[in-house]
Amino acid sequence: MFEVEFSDRFLRGLRKIDPTNRRIITEWINRSLLETDNPREHGMALKGQLKGLWRYRVGQYRILAQINDDRLILLFLDVDHRKDIYR
């Protein structure tokens, strides 16, 4: 089971999202990622400048995360609307 960590940037981004979507995102994280042994099955590996990171789609929002297999840590780096996340 992976340990979960949240970056300050992720927490700031989550606070900026309206309460309804914030609840949807946190419920999705709890349901889909915290209860799995393989966080890769719900996401997609990124390419280019973001190589090594994973993307998770939750409605119109995207979550960027880094998976550390050596220490079994899933680090959430950022969350934002799909039009702004990759800037």
Stockholm file with secondary structure:
# STOCKHOLM 1.0

chainA/1-87         MFEVEFSDRFLRGLRKIDPTNRRIITEWINRSLLETDNPREHGMALKGQLKGLWRYRVGQYRILAQINDDRLILLFLDVDHRKDIYR
#=GR chainA/1-87 SS CCEEEECHHHHHHHHHSCHHHHHHHHHHIIIIITTCSCGGGGSEECCGGGTTCEEEEETTEEEEEEEETTTTEEEEEEEEETTTTTC
#=GC SS_cons        CCEEEECHHHHHHHHHSCHHHHHHHHHHIIIIITTCSCGGGGSEECCGGGTTCEEEEETTEEEEEEEETTTTEEEEEEEEETTTTTC
//
